[in-house]
Amino acid sequence: MKTEKETKQDELAAIGIGAMIVFIALILVAAVAAAVIIQTAEKLQQNAQASGDDTQEQMSTKVILLSSVINDMTGGTESLFITFELAPGSEPILGDDLAFTVICEGAGAAVAFADGDFTGATVHTGDGAGIAAITLNPGTTYVFVMSVANCAPSANTDHIMVISVIGGGTTYEELQYGSAPTVGDVVV
C-alpha cells in the first residue's frame, strides 16, 4: 500500500505529464497554423508577382501613336502616314511583331478590315529620307505608311485602329475623317 507521500508524488507527476501533453499539443497547433500562414503568404506573393509581370508586359511593350495623316486617297492605294514610338520601358521589337488592324463599315453595312504589320517602318529623321529599321527601339520616333485600301478614308466616318505588339500591349485609336477628308488631314 502507498503512503500518503507517494500518492501525492503520483498526483503531482500526473499533473506534470498532463501539462507537458497540453504544452506539446499547443506547440503542434502553433506549428500547423504557422505553416498554413506561411503557405498562404507565399501563394499571395506568387500571384502578385505574376500579375505585376503581366501588367508590366502589357503596359510597357506598346505603341504610342504620335500622329496619323492621310497620305493617299487614290482608289485602291489609300494609305495613312503614321508617326509612332514605343512606350518608355518597352523591349526592342521587330517590325513584323507589331501589327495593325483598321476596322470600318464596308459595303452594305458589313464590317471590313485593313490589316498588316509594321515591316518597312523607318526611323524618323525629319528630312523625309528615313532610315530603314528592322528592330524598333524605345526612345526613337518611327514613320510608316499604312495601307488602308479596304477601309479608305471617307467623309463623316470614324474608323477604329488597333495596333498590337505580339506578346505585349495594344493601342486603340479612333480615326476621324470629318466632312471632307483630303491628303494631309490629321485623323488622330
C-alpha positions in Angstrom: 0.0 0.0 0.0 1.2 3.5 -0.9 1.9 6.1 1.7 0.3 9.5 1.5 3.6 11.0 0.4 3.9 8.5 -2.5 0.2 9.2 -3.6 0.9 12.9 -3.5 4.0 12.4 -5.7 2.0 10.3 -8.2 -0.7 13.0 -8.4 2.0 15.7 -9.0 3.6 13.6 -11.7 0.3 13.0 -13.4 -0.4 16.8 -13.4 3.2 17.4 -14.8 2.6 14.8 -17.6 -0.8 16.4 -18.4 0.7 19.9 -18.5 3.5 18.5 -20.8 1.0 16.9 -23.1 -1.0 20.2 -23.3 2.2 22.1 -24.0 3.2 19.8 -26.8 -0.3 20.0 -28.3 -0.1 23.8 -28.2 3.3 23.7 -30.0 1.9 21.4 -32.7 -1.2 23.6 -33.2 1.0 26.7 -33.5 3.3 24.9 -35.9 0.4 23.9 -38.2 -1.1 27.4 -38.0 2.3 28.9 -38.9 2.7 26.5 -41.8 -0.7 27.5 -43.2 0.0 31.2 -42.8 3.4 30.9 -44.5 2.0 28.9 -47.3 -0.9 31.4 -47.8 1.6 34.3 -47.8 3.8 32.6 -50.3 0.9 31.9 -52.7 -0.3 35.5 -52.4 3.2 36.7 -53.2 3.5 34.5 -56.3 0.1 35.7 -57.6 1.0 39.3 -57.0 4.4 38.8 -58.8 2.7 37.1 -61.8 0.1 39.9 -62.0 2.8 42.5 -61.9 4.8 40.8 -64.6 1.7 40.6 -66.8 0.8 44.2 -66.2 4.4 45.4 -66.9 4.5 43.4 -70.2 1.1 44.7 -71.3 1.8 48.3 -70.4 5.4 48.7 -71.3 5.6 47.0 -74.7 3.1 49.0 -76.6 3.0 51.8 -79.2 2.4 55.5 -78.6 0.8 56.9 -81.7 2.0 60.4 -82.3 0.0 61.2 -85.4 -1.8 59.7 -88.3 -2.2 61.7 -91.5 -4.0 60.9 -94.8 -1.2 60.0 -97.2 -3.0 58.9 -100.4 -6.7 58.7 -101.4 -6.2 57.3 -104.9 -8.6 54.4 -105.5 -7.0 51.1 -104.3 -3.9 52.7 -102.8 -5.4 54.6 -99.9 -2.9 55.0 -97.1 -2.1 56.8 -93.8 1.3 58.2 -92.8 1.8 57.1 -89.2 4.3 58.6 -86.8 4.8 56.5 -83.6 7.3 55.4 -81.0 7.4 52.5 -78.4 6.3 53.3 -74.9 9.1 54.0 -72.3 10.4 50.8 -70.8 9.5 48.7 -73.9 11.7 46.0 -75.1 13.1 46.3 -78.6 10.8 44.5 -81.1 10.9 43.6 -84.8 8.6 45.4 -87.2 6.8 42.2 -88.0 6.0 41.7 -84.3 3.9 44.9 -84.5 0.5 44.5 -86.2 -2.3 46.9 -87.1 -5.9 46.4 -87.9 -8.3 49.2 -89.1 -12.0 48.3 -88.6 -14.6 50.1 -90.7 -18.1 49.7 -92.1 -17.8 48.2 -95.6 -20.4 47.9 -98.4 -23.9 47.0 -97.2 -23.1 47.8 -93.6 -20.8 44.8 -93.3 -17.6 45.1 -91.3 -14.4 45.5 -93.3 -10.8 45.3 -92.2 -7.4 46.6 -93.4 -4.5 44.9 -91.6 -0.8 44.2 -91.8 2.4 44.6 -89.9 5.0 47.4 -89.5 7.7 45.8 -91.6 9.1 48.7 -93.5 8.9 51.3 -90.7 11.7 53.8 -90.8 13.4 56.0 -88.3 12.0 59.5 -88.5 14.9 61.7 -89.4 12.9 64.9 -90.1 14.2 65.3 -93.6 11.8 62.7 -95.2 14.6 60.3 -96.1 14.2 57.9 -93.2 16.5 55.1 -92.2 15.2 51.5 -92.6 14.5 50.0 -89.2 14.5 46.2 -88.7 14.4 46.4 -84.9 12.2 49.1 -83.3 13.7 50.6 -80.1 12.1 52.7 -77.4 13.1 56.4 -77.4 13.2 56.5 -81.2 10.5 58.0 -83.4 9.4 56.0 -86.4 7.3 56.6 -89.5 5.3 54.1 -91.5 2.9 54.2 -94.5 -0.1 52.1 -93.6 -2.2 50.8 -96.4 -5.9 51.1 -95.7 -7.4 50.2 -99.1 -10.2 48.1 -97.5 -11.0 50.9 -95.2 -10.5 54.0 -97.3 -10.9 57.5 -95.7 -14.4 58.7 -96.4 -16.4 61.7 -95.3 -18.2 61.7 -92.0 -16.9 58.3 -90.9 -14.8 57.1 -88.0 -12.7 54.0 -88.1 -11.1 52.1 -85.3 -7.4 51.4 -85.5 -5.9 48.7 -83.2 -2.1 48.4 -83.0 -0.9 45.2 -81.2 2.5 44.1 -80.1 2.9 40.3 -80.2 3.3 39.3 -76.6 2.8 42.9 -75.4 0.2 45.6 -75.2 -2.5 47.0 -77.5 -3.2 50.6 -78.6 -6.7 51.7 -79.7 -7.2 54.9 -81.7 -10.2 56.4 -83.5 -9.6 57.7 -87.0 -11.9 60.7 -87.5 -12.1 61.8 -91.2 -14.5 64.7 -90.9 -16.8 66.1 -93.6 -14.2 66.5 -96.5 -11.1 64.3 -96.0 -8.1 65.2 -98.1 -4.5 64.3 -98.4 -2.6 65.9 -95.4 -5.5 65.9 -93.0 -4.5 64.7 -89.5 -7.0 62.0 -88.5 -5.6 61.1 -85.0 
